[in-house]
């Protein structure tokens, strides 16, 4: 599903954010990307969503070759993924329903399908009955659930979450993580960038540590949430 | 379905940024009024000049001895000169008649032996700027004794026409660029103010054209509205201004266009200009934004 081969990213100012990274992420994996700030985690995500183009190497995501992809095809790549942001990125003037429906509207889905799917996904994230609330009227945890609902609404192949619990209380973080595990169990690949070790320890899965632009470690850490061991690069070797 | 959603979004943009939209409409209206006024002045002066030019016919005097038949034959030679638009025979009888009308009794008292006038032609030129060359050619025709030379006036009219056209075109061009700049800035500000939303749109896979359409619609509506308002203002003040100038310079009244004549073209032209400026200005700023800042998602 995701294939990186000898990927490097050098920014125009000379910063080498990623150095010769190779990895594969398969369908259905639950992956944590961890590492100190400035290690290259964000760059890694930017490459996956093609916000940035790698300087060298090969990247394939959901069948798209990101080194050759045409600009006008990028939106279609992004429709295969749901992105969850640390700062939720909700539209303040829209209610919960419209914020979720927004992702379907901008890809031109018919209103009837939107109605059905939004209802479904809001139930899935536990926001049933709060459709009419504006982001300012709900808690941080609930706002992140809306963001998650919006990421899920187009039935993506993978969820990419950038510090999804960075702006919410620890107890609520736990709920969000449980939601992500449930989403993963339903078959969606989940990739979470975080530096919250407690959560990583608790939820486990595949843990990729990036430090100084390189993959420091890539290991499986089974927990009660993931009894099925996922295959890593090291296992393959 | 999709297009209705986009149009609705465009109108929503205008309402959400209503103060900004209002400000751009006001500035655009002022620019378009000046542009429209400059064009109308130019059109009217051109019409005025061509009317004056019509009156400024050359009189070609023929040899006194030349009989009517020869005189008419000479007319054919005039017809061969390419810059001559039309010519009409002005017989000695007509000349004396006119003379009699002007002088009346005085003429009666000084009358002696018949008509002192020769035959003549009234000639109208196509292009006043070639006045001198044409007069020279006419003078070369055998049997032509003299030509009323008003090259001074012809020169001045040509220069005035040229000046009005050039200045008018520059004014229109510069103001068109100014309005383009204003509208593209308005759209740019709208885009920055909605950068958050655009980054979300991009993250969920909206295409650039989908992101673009509401902004283009916003720019089009602002442009069109400004065009219609300025056309309305121009038409409203046109007659009073025309009457006022006619009061100062009498013949302006008859030689310029009436408000009924200019109303429909003004509305059409101003609306089209407003619309085009909206589309072009909007498109430029959106394309630039989407290429640069608008590409950011995680970093936004």
Interface residues (C-beta under 8 A of the other chain):
Chain A: X42 X45 X46 X49 X51 X71 X72 X75 X76 X77 X78 X79 X82 X83 X85 X89 X91 X93 X102 X103 X105 X106 X107 X108 X110 X111 X150 X151 X154 X162
Chain B: X1 X2 X5 X16 X196 X197 X199 X200 X201 X202 X203 X204 X205 X206 X207 X208 X210 X211 X295 X296 X297 X298 X299
